[in-house]
């Protein structure tokens, strides 16, 4: 709630600081005393354009401060913290300063912020209802929100909006597919052909290096066979008279071993010759195995050469290596998924869009039914309240107009209608209600919403809600303001004593010469102020008695 409002050098107000409390605060004073300046102060905090003429004559600048006490979870506190505001135990200080030269400065929680940020935060905390401040009431979007709030069907609205977003995505995907250009279709065909070619070849990692080796071996199999067999023969001869290198080494080993009895040094040489004989024998075995594996296979050679040609074709088209070819194929598949214009994909997308549309229609029907039920209840409740507020012939209604296409908030437009008399046609409230009627209509709406759908703005300010009201209707206005104040903080600027008597806090704007001050009145002083409002003369005995009666009737008298 707004706990304090301080104003300096603003119009007729030189310096004033008023404390506000939860419940209903009434502000009274003689015409021209400066009550309007308090509203201007709040409007300055709410971001309304400040005029140099508002700065008190002879002063360089005017300043307005508002101090709010909020719950830690308040969205306003969260937004203020995002803007760099310094907070103190849930208290938020907003300051607007403007000079006689037209410059202004906004401060939120001790931190300079753009005026737009200050306005965003304060507008979420304060709503002013006056003849010139009813834009919210005239907004169809706001009217729809109020209707949903009164019906308590936020869950249905959330479900509808989720279905709407799914429908948008599904239809957008289908439209994007249908709008695919011919160039994209050609690109998709080319990618499919290229990927099919890679899939047919199925290249393996490192194959481009292995194939040349295989082909060289198969192409020279006959020469390799002759050479390996010759090398094998040199190591192990099949002729008895020439046992080959292995036999010769073995003979040399035995000879050296026999001579070692004469010279031990020959034993080491014999051992080393024996190692050579073992290695030569092992090499002969491996050469024999290699030779046995070699075969003259023209078909295998042709297959390897064909395979190499296929791999080389892929390398020329897509990269210097098989690894690069496979990487290109992966990227091409991803691109093809984006470009996929196949009939199967369109059928899938079309089915998804149809399902999303059906689900959207179902949720829209449920939301519309709940809204129409809420509209009937809201219309009856507000019409009843208007009658008590002195508009006993007035009628309030809610009109539904189907949209040509689904919208983010439903299948129909919602508009509040008003008629001041049964003989007059119901018209949109922007056209069918006068300024005073709008103020009382807003009071009725805020009251019904507060009692049925929860409080909205933290602080509601009413100005001229009592215009054209007198007698019993004036008492009813005061009673309804008091009822509303049970749900949220209410501040009302009034000329009616019947309304003022219902305030839990009573502030009086007093003008002394060119200056105005603000004081809180209680007890006898409050009785005197209400008597002044009744008779225009504070010393009137009958007015004082009537004032006391009003206060007692409102529950504020002793």
Secondary structure by P-SEA (a helix, b strand, c coil): ccccccccccccccbbbbbbcccbbbbbbcccccaaaaaaaaaaaaccccccccccccccbbbbbbbbbbccccaaaaaaaaacccccccbbbbbbbbccccccccccccccccaaaaaaaaaacccccccccccccccaaaaaaaaaaaacaaaaaaaaaaaaaaaaaaaaaaaaaaaccaaaaaaaaaaaaaaaaaaaaccccaaaaaaaaaaaaaaaaaaaaaaaaaaaaaacccccccccaaaaaaaaaaaaaaaccccccaaaaaaaaaaaaaaaaaaaaaaaaaaaaccccaaaaaaaaaaaaaaaaaaacccccaaaaaaaaaaaaaaaaaacccaaaaaaaaaaaaaaaaaaaaaaaaaaaaaaaaaaaaaaaaaaaaaaacccccccbbbbbbbccccccccbbbbbbbbcccccccccccccccaaaaaaaaaaaaaaaaacccccccbbbbccccccccaaaaaaaaaaaaaaaacbbbbbbcccaaaaaaccbbbbbbbcccbbbbbbbcaaaaaaaaaaaaccccccaaaaaaaaaaaaaacccc
